[in-house]
Amino acid sequence: MTESTGEARDDLLLEHQLCFALTVASRSVVGAYKPVLDLLGLTHPQYLVMLCLWESSPRSVRDISAAIAQEPATISPLLRRLESAGFITRQRVPGNERTLAVGLTPRGAALRQQATAVPGTMMDRLGMTREQVSHLHSAMMGLIAATKTPVELPPRR
C-alpha cells in the first residue's frame, strides 16, 4: 500500500468529512439557539425572517427568501405563523398583485429590543468571542460562495 492509497482511505473516514462536521455543527448550533429563541416566541427560521425585517421593512417575499437562502414556498408558512403571532403584516402591493409586501407590526418592531440579547447570549453559550464568530462567519460565507461555482467532474469510468 502506497502512502497516497493510505491517504485516500483516510479521506473516506467519517471523521474527515467536511459535510459531516458541517451538518452536525449546524444542527447543534441551531439547537443551542432554541431555548434562547423560545423566550422570544420564535423558531430559528422565524428568527432569520425577523432579522431580515429588522434590517429593512417592508420587504417582498422574494427579497426575504433570497436573503435567507430559502425558497418562497418554504417561507410562506413561516410568514403565516409570524402574522398570526402579531409580528408581521402581509399585504399585496398596489399595482402589482403578484408581489406580497411583508412588514413589521409595532409588536414585531418592539421584539427587536429583546432580540438584541441573542447574539451575546449565543457567543457566551458557545464560548466564542465576537472576533471568532466573525472569522467563522467569513469562512462559512466562503464555503457558500464556493458551492455556487460550477464543478467539472472527471468522466466516469
C-alpha positions, 0 to 999 in steps of 0.5 A, a space after each residue: 500500500 502506497 502512502 497516497 492509497 493510505 491517504 485516500 482511505 483516510 479521506 473516506 473516514 467519517 471523521 474527515 468529512 467536511 459535510 459531516 462536521 458541517 451538518 452536525 455543527 449546524 444542527 447543534 448550533 441551531 439547537 443551542 439557539 432554541 431555548 434562547 429563541 423560545 423566550 422570544 416566541 420564535 423558531 430559528 427560521 422565524 428568527 432569520 425572517 425577523 432579522 431580515 425585517 429588522 434590517 429593512 421593512 417592508 420587504 417582498 417575499 422574494 427579497 426575504 427568501 433570497 436573503 435567507 437562502 430559502 425558497 418562497 414556498 418554504 417561507 410562506 408558512 413561516 410568514 403565516 405563523 409570524 402574522 398570526 403571532 402579531 409580528 408581521 403584516 402581509 399585504 399585496 402591493 398596489 399595482 402589482 398583485 403578484 408581489 406580497 409586501 411583508 412588514 413589521 407590526 409595532 409588536 414585531 418592531 418592539 421584539 427587536 429590543 429583546 432580540 438584541 440579547 441573542 447574539 451575546 447570549 449565543 457567543 457566551 453559550 458557545 464560548 466564542 468571542 465576537 472576533 471568532 464568530 466573525 472569522 467563522 462567519 467569513 469562512 462559512 460565507 466562503 464555503 457558500 460562495 464556493 458551492 455556487 461555482 460550477 464543478 467539472 467532474 472527471 468522466 466516469 469510468 
